[in-house]
Amino acid sequence: MKERPSFPARLPGSASAKKAKPATPANQPQGLGMDSSAVRQRMLQKLAGQGLRDPLVLQAMGAVERHRFVDSALVNQAYEDTSLPIGLGQTISKPGVVARMLELLRNGASGPLGRVLEIGTGCGYQAAVLSHLASEVYSIERLRGLHDKARENLRHLRLSRVHLLLGDGMLGYPAGAPYAGIVAAAGGEAIPQAWIDQLAVGGRLVAPVSHASGAAGGQSLMVLDKTAQGVRQTVLEAVHFVPLKSGVA
């Protein structure tokens, strides 16, 4: 069995990360009631009302404190079903969208998933939720500023099963393959072949895909199942994610 990178992992050729700064009071707001489990329970009730049924996803969403992943000025909106800016033109997805994609990724599994690849770490929130749902999580981010922010946000959680990578998400991360699941937080016109190649037979990929025609910027959620006979793609509801880009910045 080949050795897996330790947390935080690095892609070959990546520059060394800046020294992480200790968590500040802004990242850990006090006196706002956000630390109360009752706040997260209300969010879970809303998610259940939207049709979320997977008990493990509900449990994971309730276990992660979303307010610790947003800017201090936005903590009062942390448990609303809305996306919020996290800097560099990126956003943290709505809780409802995160839950929906993870429920699709699990596809009714009775227990935890195996190894999962996340494309687009962002602030690290979804990686934290995935840590409750998968045996191992590889999360790749192309923007150095967000990669460093996610490292800071996740450091206090000491999630040994989560490996953060700085690199081109369109290339995936072959060193960790094959993956039982792949989930993307950015959408292009097609699913990159590298992701399909790195998905295990029997695995599932969930990602937004841009419309080839129609309204500019339109996207739909796509589920791709890989079988011994090939791949099966299912297009679901309209979504809105940032565009998928290559390279590291």
HELIX and SHEET records of a PDB file:
HELIX    1   1 SER A   37  GLY A   49  1                                  13    
HELIX    2   2 PRO A   55  ALA A   63  1                                   9    
HELIX    3   3 ARG A   66  PHE A   69  5                                   4    
HELIX    4   4 SER A   72  GLN A   77  5                                   6    
HELIX    5   5 PRO A   95  ARG A  106  1                                  12    
HELIX    6   6 TYR A  125  LEU A  130  1                                   6    
HELIX    7   7 ARG A  144  ARG A  155  1                                  12    
HELIX    8   8 GLY A  169  LEU A  171  5                                   3    
HELIX    9   9 PRO A  174  GLY A  176  5                                   3    
HELIX   10  10 GLN A  193  GLN A  198  1                                   6    
SHEET    1   A 2 LEU A  84  GLY A  87  0                                        
SHEET    2   A 2 GLN A  90  ILE A  92 -1                                        
SHEET    1   B 7 VAL A 162  LEU A 166  0                                        
SHEET    2   B 7 ALA A 134  GLU A 141  1                                        
SHEET    3   B 7 LEU A 113  ILE A 119  1                                        
SHEET    4   B 7 TYR A 179  ALA A 184  1                                        
SHEET    5   B 7 LEU A 199  SER A 210  1                                        
SHEET    6   B 7 GLN A 219  THR A 227 -1                                        
SHEET    7   B 7 GLY A 230  VAL A 239 -1                                        
SHEET    1   C 2 ALA A 186  GLY A 187  0                                        
SHEET    2   C 2 VAL A 242  PRO A 243  1                                        
END                                                                             
